[in-house]
Amino acid sequence: MATLQLYKAKKSFGKKEVLKEVSFKVETGKILGIFGRNGCGKSTLLKMVFGTLKASEIELHLNGIYMNPLNLIPKKKIAYLPQHSFLPINDKVRDIIPIYFPTQEKQDRIFYDPQIAVISSKKVSELSIGQLRYFQVLLIGNLDREFLLFDEPFSMIDPLYKVKISELLFQLQQHKGIIITDHYYEDVLNITTKNIILKDGISHSISSKEDLESMNYLSKNSEIT
């Protein structure tokens, strides 16, 4: 079992202190959910952990050993799925897969996924939001990485693909540690093993919808914040 642990991460943009003290731990076989209102720093935090955004302060340990986030990418320990699509819109699904997976075995794992088989001849621009997001999660999830960061994988997709992505994340969880953010709190709570919320730049442990209400993230009749 591998462990990724973050201690007291901080990030400021000029005089604005977005993250003041954020800590968490995630292990392979677990899914950590990160909640917070728009602008609270969820995406910023994922980029800091991934190493594409410099933190004001950060202490990251992999299996108890200090790691510079910039080393996680070349050491192939972590993968990140941003909110916005990163795939070339004029390429077909079947032509993108070999770019990520050089071996036939890995390619077949993607090609023969039931959701991908029916869209393999389509261009990325022709995919629905749900199809595109599922394809992206499948690509990132099958990379040879111990830890996966997913920024809003459920956002704006139809219920069918929410279910399919949840099932896929459950499968990936068997061998990987996963960190997920999303405003669709019920979809997140249904799959996570632990959760935190970012409020006023500080991380707090939570475990239920009631905790989200007590932290003023949700009103009692809220669906999305």
N, CA, C and O of each residue as an XYZ file, in Angstrom:
900
protein
N       0.841     -1.201      0.000
C       0.000      0.000      0.000
C       0.872      1.246      0.000
O       1.743      1.402      0.856
N       0.638      2.131     -0.962
C       1.383      3.383     -1.040
C       0.573      4.499     -0.385
O      -0.657      4.446     -0.356
N       1.268      5.509      0.140
C       0.617      6.615      0.834
C       1.152      7.942      0.322
O       2.360      8.127      0.177
N       0.239      8.858      0.050
C       0.592     10.228     -0.325
C       0.039     11.140      0.759
O      -1.163     11.143      1.024
N       0.924     11.917      1.387
C       0.492     12.753      2.505
C       0.947     14.195      2.297
O       2.103     14.461      1.968
N       0.011     15.110      2.495
C       0.261     16.534      2.342
C       0.166     17.202      3.700
O      -0.760     16.945      4.470
N       1.147     18.074      3.990
C       1.180     18.765      5.276
C       1.121     20.276      5.062
O       1.986     20.842      4.394
N       0.119     20.921      5.619
C       0.054     22.373      5.777
C       0.438     23.137      4.508
O       1.312     24.003      4.536
N      -0.222     22.809      3.402
C       0.032     23.495      2.143
C      -0.555     24.905      2.184
O      -1.628     25.132      2.743
N       0.174     25.849      1.576
C      -0.267     27.232      1.522
C      -0.077     27.770      0.112
O       0.842     27.372     -0.605
N      -0.976     28.694     -0.276
C      -0.838     29.342     -1.575
C      -1.457     30.727     -1.534
O      -2.609     30.909     -1.140
N      -0.643     31.713     -1.960
C      -1.119     33.086     -2.076
C      -0.919     33.571     -3.504
O       0.044     33.202     -4.176
N      -1.836     34.394     -3.945
C      -1.702     35.095     -5.217
C      -1.614     36.580     -4.879
O      -2.626     37.223     -4.599
N      -0.411     37.111     -4.907
C      -0.214     38.468     -4.434
C      -0.521     38.547     -2.952
O       0.049     37.808     -2.149
N      -1.430     39.449     -2.590
C      -1.800     39.594     -1.179
C      -2.962     38.685     -0.780
O      -3.332     38.612      0.392
N      -3.532     37.994     -1.772
C      -4.678     37.133     -1.477
C      -4.206     35.735     -1.086
O      -3.590     35.029     -1.884
N      -4.498     35.353      0.135
C      -4.119     34.035      0.654
C      -5.274     33.073      0.404
O      -6.281     33.112      1.111
N      -5.131     32.210     -0.601
C      -6.208     31.291     -0.973
C      -6.197     30.057     -0.073
O      -7.235     29.655      0.452
N      -5.032     29.466      0.101
C      -4.884     28.287      0.960
C      -3.958     28.644      2.124
O      -2.835     29.105      1.921
N      -4.444     28.426      3.329
C      -3.678     28.812      4.514
C      -3.045     27.621      5.221
O      -1.904     27.688      5.678
N      -3.801     26.536      5.303
C      -3.281     25.340      5.981
C      -4.124     24.139      5.553
O      -5.188     23.877      6.113
N      -3.628     23.419      4.556
C      -4.359     22.278      4.019
C      -3.515     21.015      4.163
O      -2.369     20.964      3.716
N      -4.090     20.015      4.785
C      -3.401     18.738      4.989
C      -4.351     17.601      4.654
O      -5.560     17.712      4.858
N      -3.805     16.515      4.144
C      -4.599     15.309      3.920
C      -3.671     14.119      3.720
O      -2.464     14.270      3.524
N      -4.262     12.943      3.773
C      -3.544     11.704      3.466
C      -4.447     10.818      2.633
O      -5.629     10.666      2.940
N      -3.896     10.229      1.578
C      -4.650      9.281      0.768
C      -3.751      8.084      0.477
O      -2.554      8.229      0.231
N      -4.351      6.911      0.512
C      -3.608      5.663      0.286
C      -4.163      4.945     -0.928
O      -5.313      5.159     -1.312
N      -3.352      4.096     -1.529
C      -3.874      3.255     -2.603
C      -4.982      2.384     -2.026
O      -4.868      1.848     -0.924
N      -6.061      2.257     -2.801
C      -7.236      1.554     -2.312
C      -8.252      2.476     -1.670
O      -9.292      2.018     -1.197
N      -7.960      3.798     -1.644
C      -8.858      4.777     -1.023
C      -9.179      5.896     -2.009
O      -8.425      6.156     -2.947
N     -10.317      6.552     -1.774
C     -10.715      7.719     -2.557
C     -10.983      8.872     -1.598
O     -11.824      8.772     -0.705
N     -10.256      9.961     -1.796
C     -10.428     11.165     -0.985
C     -11.233     12.192     -1.758
O     -10.878     12.539     -2.884
N     -12.316     12.683     -1.164
C     -13.112     13.743     -1.763
C     -12.734     15.090     -1.177
O     -12.545     15.215      0.033
N     -12.623     16.111     -2.040
C     -12.323     17.467     -1.588
C     -13.465     18.382     -1.995
O     -13.776     18.521     -3.178
N     -14.086     19.001     -1.001
C     -15.212     19.903     -1.232
C     -14.797     21.343     -0.963
O     -13.775     21.614     -0.333
N     -15.615     22.248     -1.455
C     -15.382     23.668     -1.196
C     -16.099     24.508     -2.228
O     -16.328     24.067     -3.354
N     -16.451     25.714     -1.843
C     -17.150     26.618     -2.745
C     -16.237     27.087     -3.867
O     -15.016     26.964     -3.777
N     -16.835     27.625     -4.923
C     -16.051     28.173     -6.023
C     -15.053     29.198     -5.500
O     -15.396     30.062     -4.694
N     -13.817     29.089     -5.968
C     -12.786     30.034     -5.571
C     -12.066     29.690     -4.289
O     -11.191     30.437     -3.853
N     -12.422     28.554     -3.666
C     -11.797     28.200     -2.389
C     -10.407     27.602     -2.566
O      -9.650     27.509     -1.599
N     -10.056     27.189     -3.799
C      -8.706     26.679     -4.029
C      -8.600     25.197     -4.310
O      -7.510     24.633     -4.212
N      -9.710     24.541     -4.661
C      -9.657     23.096     -4.921
C      -8.753     22.778     -6.116
O      -7.851     21.947     -6.022
N      -9.009     23.448     -7.232
C      -8.184     23.204     -8.419
C      -6.742     23.642     -8.178
O      -5.799     22.981     -8.612
N      -6.589     24.749     -7.493
C      -5.248     25.225     -7.136
C      -4.500     24.165     -6.349
O      -3.321     23.915     -6.600
N      -5.180     23.542     -5.401
C      -4.558     22.516     -4.573
C      -4.109     21.324     -5.413
O      -2.993     20.833     -5.245
N      -4.968     20.857     -6.313
C      -4.600     19.716     -7.151
C      -3.391     20.042     -8.021
O      -2.498     19.210     -8.183
N      -3.359     21.239     -8.576
C      -2.222     21.637     -9.413
C      -0.935     21.723     -8.597
O       0.140     21.395     -9.099
N      -1.036     22.161     -7.351
C       0.134     22.209     -6.471
C       0.661     20.812     -6.184
O       1.867     20.570     -6.226
N      -0.256     19.895     -5.894
C       0.149     18.519     -5.607
C       0.756     17.872     -6.850
O       1.740     17.137     -6.761
N       0.162     18.152     -8.008
C       0.657     17.582     -9.259
C       2.001     18.176     -9.667
O       2.790     17.533    -10.359
N       2.253     19.404     -9.233
C       3.541     20.021     -9.515
C       3.534     21.015    -10.652
O       4.597     21.465    -11.079
N       2.340     21.380    -11.166
C       2.271     22.341    -12.269
C       1.999     23.762    -11.776
O       1.993     24.699    -12.575
N       1.778     23.932    -10.488
C       1.614     25.250     -9.888
C       2.458     25.299     -8.623
O       2.332     24.446     -7.744
N       3.309     26.296     -8.543
C       4.207     26.407     -7.395
C       3.444     26.831     -6.159
O       2.690     27.804     -6.191
N       3.634     26.112     -5.083
C       2.995     26.432     -3.811
C       3.781     27.516     -3.088
O       4.984     27.666     -3.302
N       3.103     28.267     -2.236
C       3.809     29.185     -1.347
C       4.568     28.382     -0.303
O       5.713     28.689      0.031
N       3.915     27.359      0.201
C       4.562     26.378      1.085
C       3.906     25.031      0.836
O       2.692     24.960      0.644
N       4.687     23.972      0.837
C       4.118     22.637      0.685
C       5.109     21.603      1.197
O       6.314     21.704      0.966
N       4.585     20.626      1.886
C       5.392     19.478      2.309
C       4.627     18.223      1.910
O       3.551     17.943      2.438
N       5.187     17.484      0.987
C       4.523     16.320      0.422
C       5.386     15.088      0.665
O       6.579     15.085      0.361
N       4.776     14.051      1.210
C       5.504     12.814      1.494
C       4.885     11.662      0.704
O       3.665     11.496      0.681
N       5.727     10.880      0.068
C       5.312      9.668     -0.615
C       5.909      8.487      0.130
O       7.128      8.323      0.185
N       5.032      7.662      0.705
C       5.473      6.517      1.510
C       6.423      6.947      2.621
O       7.407      6.271      2.920
N       6.099      8.106      3.232
C       6.874      8.586      4.362
C       8.139      9.338      3.997
O       8.856      9.803      4.883
N       8.429      9.467      2.705
C       9.653     10.140      2.251
C       9.282     11.471      1.616
O       8.381     11.532      0.779
N       9.974     12.540      2.009
C       9.687     13.856      1.455
C       9.901     13.858     -0.048
O      10.888     13.319     -0.549
N       8.950     14.479     -0.771
C       9.050     14.573     -2.219
C       8.799     16.011     -2.661
O       7.849     16.648     -2.206
N       9.640     16.510     -3.534
C       9.333     17.756     -4.216
C       8.241     17.446     -5.243
O       8.413     16.537     -6.056
N       7.110     18.187     -5.225
C       6.047     17.886     -6.195
C       6.533     17.848     -7.642
O       5.975     17.120     -8.462
N       7.556     18.617     -7.958
C       8.073     18.632     -9.329
C       8.675     17.295     -9.732
O       8.834     17.013    -10.919
N       9.012     16.465     -8.736
C       9.606     15.153     -9.038
C       8.582     14.059     -9.229
O       8.914     12.976     -9.712
N       7.321     14.329     -8.851
C       6.301     13.289     -8.958
C       5.974     12.969    -10.409
O       5.688     11.820    -10.744
N       6.016     13.987    -11.276
C       5.695     13.762    -12.684
C       6.780     12.930    -13.367
O       6.463     11.899    -13.960
N       8.073     13.351    -13.302
C       9.095     12.523    -13.959
C       9.239     11.132    -13.352
O       9.642     10.197    -14.043
N       8.917     10.984    -12.078
C       8.994      9.669    -11.446
C       7.748      8.828    -11.736
O       7.654      7.675    -11.316
N       6.791      9.423    -12.463
C       5.580      8.718    -12.875
C       4.817      8.115    -11.696
O       4.452      6.939    -11.694
N       4.590      8.966    -10.697
C       3.862      8.536     -9.513
C       2.427      9.041     -9.488
O       1.603      8.531     -8.729
N       2.118     10.055    -10.325
C       0.848     10.734    -10.184
C       0.339     11.177    -11.551
O       1.128     11.490    -12.443
N      -0.980     11.202    -11.711
C      -1.608     11.693    -12.946
C      -2.747     12.623    -12.566
O      -3.337     12.504    -11.492
N      -3.047     13.553    -13.471
C      -4.004     14.619    -13.166
C      -4.956     14.837    -14.327
O      -4.530     14.986    -15.472
N      -6.248     14.857    -14.027
C      -7.274     15.174    -15.015
C      -7.863     16.541    -14.676
O      -8.582     16.668    -13.684
N      -7.572     17.570    -15.484
C      -8.111     18.909    -15.213
C      -9.588     18.997    -15.583
O     -10.152     18.071    -16.166
N     -10.196     20.114    -15.238
C     -11.619     20.310    -15.540
C     -11.882     20.359    -17.037
O     -12.883     19.825    -17.516
N     -10.992     20.994    -17.767
C     -11.227     21.237    -19.180
C     -10.500     20.204    -20.035
O      -9.430     19.720    -19.666
N     -11.090     19.875    -21.174
C     -10.543     18.837    -22.034
C      -9.150     19.204    -22.543
O      -8.878     20.356    -22.881
N      -8.288     18.212    -22.588
C      -6.914     18.404    -23.053
C      -6.664     17.649    -24.357
O      -5.541     17.647    -24.861
N      -7.686     17.014    -24.903
C      -7.505     16.183    -26.090
C      -7.716     16.994    -27.367
O      -8.570     17.880    -27.396
N      -6.951     16.707    -28.423
C      -7.118     17.415    -29.696
C      -8.478     17.120    -30.310
O      -8.829     15.959    -30.519
N      -9.239     18.158    -30.598
C     -10.643     17.970    -30.956
C     -10.836     17.343    -32.338
O     -11.898     16.783    -32.609
N      -9.850     17.425    -33.200
C     -10.010     16.880    -34.556
C      -9.478     15.461    -34.710
O      -9.574     14.872    -35.786
N      -8.915     14.909    -33.631
C      -8.426     13.536    -33.668
C      -9.537     12.567    -33.296
O     -10.409     12.883    -32.487
N      -9.492     11.386    -33.894
C     -10.462     10.352    -33.552
C     -10.029      9.617    -32.288
O      -8.843      9.524    -31.972
N     -11.018      9.104    -31.583
C     -10.762      8.379    -30.339
C      -9.730      7.269    -30.562
O      -8.795      7.125    -29.775
N      -9.897      6.494    -31.619
C      -9.015      5.353    -31.873
C      -7.575      5.776    -32.163
O      -6.649      4.989    -31.968
N      -7.376      7.029    -32.634
C      -6.029      7.505    -32.920
C      -5.340      8.089    -31.691
O      -4.114      8.194    -31.649
N      -6.130      8.467    -30.695
C      -5.565      9.030    -29.469
C      -5.037      7.940    -28.546
O      -4.022      8.130    -27.877
N      -5.710      6.815    -28.508
C      -5.351      5.748    -27.561
C      -3.887      5.312    -27.687
O      -3.216      5.209    -26.661
N      -3.353      5.050    -28.894
C      -1.950      4.616    -28.991
C      -0.938      5.674    -28.528
O       0.195      5.339    -28.182
N      -1.342      6.935    -28.523
C      -0.448      7.988    -28.034
C      -0.156      7.790    -26.553
O       0.955      8.046    -26.088
N      -1.154      7.335    -25.824
C      -1.014      7.159    -24.383
C      -0.504      5.778    -24.003
O       0.150      5.611    -22.974
N      -0.805      4.790    -24.836
C      -0.469      3.415    -24.482
C       0.221      2.721    -25.655
O      -0.450      2.325    -26.608
N       1.541      2.566    -25.609
C       2.283      1.980    -26.729
C       2.091      0.480    -26.897
O       2.245     -0.033    -28.005
N       1.759     -0.238    -25.826
C       1.642     -1.692    -25.929
C       0.233     -2.090    -26.361
O      -0.739     -1.408    -26.038
N       0.134     -3.184    -27.085
C      -1.153     -3.662    -27.579
C      -2.082     -4.039    -26.440
O      -3.288     -3.802    -26.509
N      -1.525     -4.624    -25.398
C      -2.348     -5.037    -24.252
C      -3.057     -3.842    -23.630
O      -4.254     -3.899    -23.346
N      -2.315     -2.763    -23.422
C      -2.909     -1.559    -22.839
C      -3.923     -0.935    -23.787
O      -4.990     -0.494    -23.361
N      -3.588     -0.898    -25.065
C      -4.507     -0.328    -26.044
C      -5.827     -1.098    -26.071
O      -6.903     -0.503    -26.114
N      -5.730     -2.421    -26.046
C      -6.938     -3.241    -26.097
C      -7.824     -3.005    -24.879
O      -9.051     -3.058    -24.974
N      -7.200     -2.746    -23.746
C      -7.972     -2.504    -22.528
C      -8.875     -1.281    -22.706
O      -9.986     -1.235    -22.176
N      -8.387     -0.299    -23.454
C      -9.180      0.898    -23.706
C     -10.149      0.673    -24.866
O     -11.337      0.975    -24.758
N      -9.629      0.135    -25.983
C     -10.449     -0.069    -27.182
C     -11.699     -0.902    -26.901
O     -12.780     -0.605    -27.409
N     -11.540     -1.948    -26.086
C     -12.636     -2.888    -25.888
C     -13.500     -2.566    -24.681
O     -14.380     -3.347    -24.319
N     -13.256     -1.432    -24.063
C     -14.208     -0.965    -23.057
C     -15.547     -0.722    -23.769
O     -15.573     -0.074    -24.815
N     -16.656     -1.230    -23.221
C     -17.948     -1.114    -23.919
C     -18.328      0.315    -24.274
O     -18.951      0.543    -25.311
N     -17.971      1.275    -23.444
C     -18.320      2.664    -23.721
C     -17.458      3.260    -24.829
O     -17.893      4.171    -25.534
N     -16.244      2.751    -24.983
C     -15.320      3.291    -25.981
C     -15.536      2.628    -27.335
O     -15.380      3.275    -28.371
N     -15.889      1.362    -27.342
C     -16.057      0.631    -28.602
C     -17.047      1.318    -29.541
O     -16.872      1.286    -30.760
N     -18.075      1.931    -28.985
C     -19.116      2.536    -29.827
C     -18.757      3.955    -30.289
O     -19.454      4.525    -31.129
N     -17.676      4.527    -29.747
C     -17.309      5.896    -30.138
C     -15.907      5.955    -30.744
O     -15.414      7.046    -31.029
N     -15.265      4.825    -30.944
C     -13.856      4.816    -31.345
C     -13.599      5.513    -32.675
O     -12.504      6.032    -32.892
N     -14.592      5.536    -33.578
C     -14.396      6.163    -34.887
C     -14.788      7.638    -34.897
O     -14.655      8.304    -35.924
N     -15.263      8.149    -33.780
C     -15.679      9.546    -33.705
C     -14.500     10.453    -33.379
O     -13.538     10.044    -32.730
N     -14.598     11.695    -33.846
C     -13.641     12.714    -33.436
C     -13.995     13.195    -32.029
O     -15.144     13.098    -31.599
N     -13.003     13.709    -31.331
C     -13.239     14.229    -29.987
C     -14.327     15.294    -30.010
O     -15.146     15.361    -29.093
N     -14.346     16.117    -31.034
C     -15.343     17.187    -31.138
C     -16.764     16.662    -31.301
O     -17.719     17.408    -31.086
N     -16.923     15.397    -31.675
C     -18.240     14.809    -31.894
C     -18.782     14.099    -30.654
O     -19.919     13.628    -30.661
N     -17.995     14.021    -29.611
C     -18.416     13.311    -28.402
C     -19.312     14.187    -27.543
O     -19.168     15.409    -27.516
N     -20.244     13.543    -26.840
C     -21.017     14.264    -25.834
C     -20.099     14.559    -24.651
O     -19.005     14.004    -24.553
N     -20.550     15.437    -23.754
C     -19.738     15.767    -22.582
C     -19.476     14.510    -21.750
O     -18.367     14.304    -21.255
N     -20.506     13.671    -21.601
C     -20.351     12.441    -20.825
C     -19.376     11.476    -21.469
O     -18.536     10.896    -20.782
N     -19.474     11.293    -22.787
C     -18.562     10.400    -23.504
C     -17.122     10.896    -23.394
O     -16.201     10.112    -23.163
N     -16.942     12.198    -23.562
C     -15.602     12.774    -23.489
C     -15.007     12.609    -22.098
O     -13.844     12.234    -21.946
N     -15.819     12.894    -21.085
C     -15.293     12.806    -19.712
C     -14.959     11.357    -19.356
O     -13.943     11.095    -18.711
N     -15.799     10.425    -19.768
C     -15.520      9.020    -19.495
C     -14.221      8.600    -20.170
O     -13.396      7.922    -19.558
N     -14.036      8.992    -21.409
C     -12.817      8.656    -22.152
C     -11.588      9.221    -21.460
O     -10.566      8.543    -21.355
N     -11.679     10.451    -20.992
C     -10.548     11.069    -20.304
C     -10.222     10.347    -18.990
O      -9.058     10.083    -18.686
N     -11.258     10.034    -18.226
C     -11.032      9.316    -16.965
C     -10.407      7.954    -17.237
O      -9.521      7.516    -16.503
N     -10.864      7.287    -18.286
C     -10.322      5.978    -18.637
C      -8.854      6.082    -19.047
O      -8.034      5.258    -18.642
N      -8.525      7.092    -19.848
C      -7.131      7.289    -20.269
C      -6.219      7.551    -19.071
O      -5.208      6.873    -18.888
N      -6.587      8.536    -18.264
C      -5.752      8.902    -17.118
C      -5.693      7.764    -16.108
O      -4.639      7.475    -15.541
N      -6.835      7.125    -15.891
C      -6.902      6.061    -14.894
C      -6.067      4.848    -15.219
O      -5.623      4.143    -14.313
N      -5.839      4.582    -16.519
C      -5.074      3.404    -16.911
C      -3.588      3.678    -17.101
O      -2.830      2.774    -17.452
N      -3.167      4.914    -16.871
C      -1.740      5.177    -16.859
C      -1.099      4.463    -15.679
O      -1.749      4.230    -14.659
N       0.153      4.122    -15.815
C       0.850      3.397    -14.760
C       1.286      4.368    -13.666
O       2.466      4.687    -13.522
N       0.290      4.830    -12.895
C       0.526      5.791    -11.812
C      -0.161      5.279    -10.557
O      -1.220      4.655    -10.626
N       0.454      5.550     -9.405
C      -0.138      5.091     -8.143
C      -1.261      6.003     -7.669
O      -2.200      5.552     -7.012
N      -1.161      7.300     -8.008
C      -2.142      8.264     -7.501
C      -2.747      9.066     -8.650
O      -2.054      9.476     -9.582
N      -4.065      9.279     -8.557
C      -4.814      9.952     -9.610
C      -5.565     11.136     -9.018
O      -6.188     11.021     -7.962
N      -5.504     12.279     -9.704
C      -6.222     13.476     -9.293
C      -7.277     13.794    -10.347
O      -6.945     13.974    -11.519
N      -8.540     13.863     -9.945
C      -9.631     14.146    -10.878
C     -10.355     15.420    -10.448
O     -10.926     15.479     -9.359
N     -10.328     16.437    -11.308
C     -10.977     17.707    -11.001
C     -12.335     17.768    -11.696
O     -12.415     17.960    -12.909
N     -13.387     17.603    -10.923
C     -14.782     17.675    -11.369
C     -15.115     16.709    -12.513
O     -15.548     17.152    -13.576
N     -14.925     15.425    -12.319
C     -15.253     14.461    -13.380
C     -16.746     14.306    -13.640
O     -17.136     13.826    -14.704
N     -17.597     14.708    -12.676
C     -19.043     14.559    -12.850
C     -19.714     15.815    -13.391
O     -20.917     15.806    -13.654
N     -18.971     16.872    -13.559
C     -19.559     18.165    -13.883
C     -20.252     18.171    -15.246
O     -19.641     17.858    -16.269
N     -21.536     18.531    -15.241
C     -22.321     18.784    -16.457
C     -22.553     17.542    -17.316
O     -22.844     17.678    -18.505
N     -22.435     16.343    -16.758
C     -22.666     15.145    -17.566
C     -23.987     14.495    -17.156
O     -24.484     14.719    -16.053
N     -24.548     13.685    -18.062
C     -25.854     13.084    -17.805
C     -25.738     11.944    -16.798
O     -24.645     11.420    -16.584
N     -26.855     11.550    -16.173
C     -26.833     10.535    -15.116
C     -26.202      9.215    -15.532
O     -25.528      8.580    -14.721
N     -26.405      8.782    -16.784
C     -25.828      7.523    -17.237
C     -24.312      7.540    -17.091
O     -23.724      6.580    -16.593
N     -23.690      8.606    -17.516
C     -22.232      8.655    -17.455
C     -21.723      8.935    -16.042
O     -20.585      8.594    -15.719
N     -22.538      9.544    -15.210
C     -22.168      9.632    -13.794
C     -22.021      8.239    -13.206
O     -21.070      7.957    -12.477
N     -22.972      7.372    -13.529
C     -22.918      5.991    -13.047
C     -21.700      5.274    -13.612
O     -20.988      4.590    -12.876
N     -21.451      5.425    -14.918
C     -20.333      4.742    -15.564
C     -18.996      5.211    -15.000
O     -18.092      4.406    -14.781
N     -18.875      6.520    -14.767
C     -17.623      7.038    -14.213
C     -17.445      6.582    -12.761
O     -16.331      6.273    -12.337
N     -18.543      6.542    -12.005
C     -18.455      6.035    -10.625
C     -17.979      4.587    -10.613
O     -17.127      4.216     -9.805
N     -18.529      3.772    -11.509
C     -18.111      2.371    -11.596
C     -16.641      2.274    -11.979
O     -15.912      1.434    -11.452
N     -16.207      3.126    -12.889
C     -14.810      3.122    -13.311
C     -13.887      3.521    -12.170
O     -12.825      2.924    -11.994
N     -14.277      4.515    -11.401
C     -13.459      4.944    -10.267
C     -13.362      3.845     -9.208
O     -12.308      3.655     -8.602
N     -14.454      3.128     -8.991
C     -14.415      1.996     -8.069
C     -13.398      0.943     -8.537
O     -12.665      0.379     -7.725
N     -13.361      0.689     -9.836
C     -12.402     -0.278    -10.377
C     -10.968      0.214    -10.188
O     -10.092     -0.545     -9.773
N     -10.741      1.478    -10.495
C      -9.396      2.048    -10.374
C      -8.925      2.059     -8.923
O      -7.737      1.910     -8.636
N      -9.872      2.235     -8.028
C      -9.549      2.310     -6.602
C      -8.863      1.048     -6.084
O      -8.126      1.109     -5.100
N      -9.091     -0.074     -6.722
C      -8.526     -1.326     -6.225
C      -6.998     -1.284     -6.170
O      -6.381     -1.950     -5.338
N      -6.391     -0.493     -7.067
C      -4.930     -0.483     -7.133
C      -4.327      0.916     -7.023
O      -3.105      1.065     -7.036
N      -5.160      1.927     -6.915
C      -4.652      3.293     -6.928
C      -5.260      4.123     -5.804
O      -6.311      3.782     -5.262
N      -4.587      5.212     -5.465
C      -5.146      6.204     -4.564
C      -5.730      7.326     -5.400
O      -5.087      7.796     -6.339
N      -6.936      7.763     -5.076
C      -7.646      8.729     -5.909
C      -8.060      9.942     -5.083
O      -8.537      9.812     -3.956
N      -7.867     11.122     -5.668
C      -8.366     12.368     -5.083
C      -9.331     12.976     -6.085
O      -9.011     13.097     -7.268
N     -10.509     13.357     -5.616
C     -11.556     13.837     -6.515
C     -12.197     15.100     -5.939
O     -12.464     15.179     -4.740
N     -12.440     16.078     -6.801
C     -13.239     17.242     -6.425
C     -14.466     17.283     -7.321
O     -14.410     16.853     -8.473
N     -15.564     17.795     -6.804
C     -16.749     18.006     -7.632
C     -17.812     18.704     -6.805
O     -17.896     18.506     -5.593
N     -18.634     19.530     -7.471
C     -19.751     20.183     -6.786
C     -20.944     19.245     -6.631
O     -21.847     19.517     -5.840
N     -20.955     18.156     -7.371
C     -22.034     17.173     -7.239
C     -21.716     16.279     -6.040
O     -21.207     15.166     -6.171
N     -22.041     16.820     -4.871
C     -21.576     16.230     -3.627
C     -22.083     14.806     -3.410
O     -21.366     13.976     -2.852
N     -23.302     14.513     -3.842
C     -23.831     13.167     -3.618
C     -23.039     12.126     -4.413
O     -22.766     11.033     -3.917
N     -22.673     12.476     -5.652
C     -21.872     11.556     -6.460
C     -20.512     11.309     -5.814
O     -19.984     10.199     -5.868
N     -19.953     12.346     -5.204
C     -18.652     12.199     -4.540
C     -18.791     11.367     -3.266
O     -18.036     10.419     -3.052
N     -19.757     11.724     -2.426
C     -19.928     11.007     -1.154
C     -20.246      9.529     -1.362
O     -19.937      8.697     -0.508
N     -20.865      9.203     -2.500
C     -21.213      7.804     -2.780
C     -19.990      6.921     -3.029
O     -20.072      5.700     -2.893
N     -18.863      7.523     -3.390
C     -17.707      6.697     -3.757
C     -16.484      6.905     -2.871
O     -15.546      6.109     -2.919
N     -16.480      7.960     -2.064
C     -15.272      8.263     -1.302
C     -15.176      7.451     -0.011
O     -16.178      6.997      0.542
N     -13.947      7.286      0.442
C     -13.692      6.619      1.722
C     -13.363      7.624      2.826
O     -13.465      7.314      4.013
N     -12.965      8.832      2.418
C     -12.751      9.930      3.357
C     -12.922     11.236      2.587
O     -12.826     11.268      1.360
N     -13.179     12.324      3.342
C     -13.452     13.604      2.700
C     -12.913     14.758      3.530
O     -12.806     14.675      4.753
N     -12.569     15.855      2.819
C     -12.245     17.103      3.490
C     -12.990     18.233      2.781
O     -13.397     18.098      1.627
N     -13.159     19.336      3.484
C     -13.720     20.535      2.881
C     -12.754     21.683      3.116
O     -12.172     21.799      4.195
N     -12.583     22.533      2.109
C     -11.748     23.720      2.234
C     -12.640     24.897      2.572
O     -13.555     25.230      1.819
N     -12.376     25.521      3.696
C     -13.148     26.680      4.128
C     -12.209     27.696      4.739
O     -11.450     27.384      5.657
N     -12.262     28.907      4.228
C     -11.383     29.985      4.691
C      -9.917     29.573      4.616
O      -9.102     29.961      5.453
N      -9.596     28.769      3.583
C      -8.212     28.387      3.352
C      -7.698     27.241      4.191
O      -6.519     26.895      4.117
N      -8.569     26.645      4.992
C      -8.163     25.576      5.915
C      -8.960     24.314      5.609
O     -10.148     24.388      5.293
N      -8.310     23.158      5.702
C      -8.984     21.881      5.452
C      -9.617     21.342      6.727
O      -9.035     21.420      7.809
N     -10.829     20.788      6.579
C     -11.554     20.193      7.698
C     -12.063     18.823      7.269
O     -12.561     18.674      6.153
N     -11.951     17.844      8.115
C     -12.461     16.511      7.819
C     -13.980     16.501      7.929
O     -14.552     17.069      8.860
N     -14.626     15.846      6.966
C     -16.081     15.682      7.004
C     -16.417     14.276      6.530
O     -15.578     13.590      5.945
N     -17.656     13.852      6.789
C     -18.016     12.481      6.407
C     -19.430     12.341      5.863
O     -19.819     11.244      5.460
N     -20.220     13.429      5.838
C     -21.619     13.274      5.451
C     -22.184     14.578      4.910
O     -21.561     15.636      4.996
N     -23.383     14.469      4.352
C     -24.104     15.655      3.885
C     -24.363     16.600      5.050
O     -24.295     17.819      4.891
N     -24.658     16.044      6.212
C     -24.913     16.874      7.388
C     -23.681     17.691      7.766
O     -23.800     18.834      8.209
N     -22.504     17.105      7.592
C     -21.273     17.849      7.854
C     -21.119     19.007      6.871
O     -20.676     20.094      7.244
N     -21.487     18.767      5.617
C     -21.421     19.831      4.615
C     -22.384     20.958      4.970
O     -22.081     22.132      4.758
N     -23.548     20.596      5.512
C     -24.501     21.618      5.941
C     -23.965     22.393      7.139
O     -24.112     23.613      7.209
N     -23.350     21.692      8.073
C     -22.832     22.360      9.272
C     -21.672     23.297      8.947
O     -21.398     24.241      9.688
N     -20.990     23.025      7.827
C     -19.885     23.893      7.393
C     -20.382     24.990      6.436
O     -19.589     25.719      5.839
N     -21.722     25.089      6.303
C     -22.360     26.096      5.442
C     -21.982     25.959      3.973
O     -22.036     26.928      3.216
N     -21.600     24.754      3.579
C     -21.371     24.477      2.164
C     -22.704     24.219      1.465
O     -22.888     24.565      0.298
N     -23.624     23.607      2.202
C     -24.963     23.311      1.685
C     -26.003     23.933      2.596
O     -25.815     24.028      3.809
N     -27.111     24.358      1.987
C     -28.314     24.577      2.769
C     -29.060     23.247      2.769
O     -28.692     22.340      2.023
N     -30.078     23.115      3.574
C     -30.738     21.822      3.704
C     -31.433     21.361      2.444
O     -31.714     20.171      2.300
N     -31.721     22.277      1.520
C     -32.375     21.894      0.273
C     -31.456     22.009     -0.932
O     -31.918     21.984     -2.073
N     -30.168     22.135     -0.687
C     -29.231     22.361     -1.790
C     -28.970     21.090     -2.564
O     -28.989     19.991     -2.009
N     -28.725     21.252     -3.856
C     -28.243     20.183     -4.721
C     -26.783     20.408     -5.049
O     -25.963     19.498     -4.931
N     -26.456     21.637     -5.465
C     -25.106     21.976     -5.872
C     -24.793     23.351     -5.315
O     -25.673     24.210     -5.272
N     -23.543     23.583     -4.881
C     -23.124     24.917     -4.466
C     -21.952     25.340     -5.305
O     -21.430     26.441     -5.126
